[in-house]
Amino acid sequence: MSSSAGFSLDDILMKLSLKQENGKEPKVEDLVVKLRRLQQAKRTLEEELWEVQKIKGVLEQEEEALCSEAFQLDVVLKEKQEAHRVLQFKCEELDQESQRKQEQNKQKEELVEQYRYRIQEATLKHRKTRHPRDFQQRSSLQRMLQLSSLKLRNTGWSSWLNSRRS
């Protein structure tokens, strides 16, 4: 009978067959007791070995699961880093575009302001040149109305109306 612990029953019997220190052969009962103790120790060691192997298997499964999870997390991390890089690049582009548009808006506002001043200047110039003309037109219109009213008084309404119709 052999064992997986590294010793066999033959080895045990050979050691047990040696004489005791006082030179006498050991008693069979003592040998049986020693054999039972050794068998019990062997069973205990085998149970402990089985427990250790069982724990080792569980730990290997956990290690495999953790490695798989670490790999997945690494993939997710790389994806997120890439997304972050893309978003950061896009953000920088948008900032540049925003600054460019703000500059354009500022230039357009300045142009609008320049045009507004030019329009105001032109309007003021036009008013200055128009004022004397308006005064002349008003005074001419008033003279015509006065002349017309005098003519109406002198010739009467009917002749004036007839002259207007023809």
Summary of the structure (lengths in Angstrom):
residues: 166
radius of gyration: 60.3
end to end distance: 153.1
largest distance: 181.5
contacts: 319
relative contact order: 0.03
helix: 87%
strand: 1%
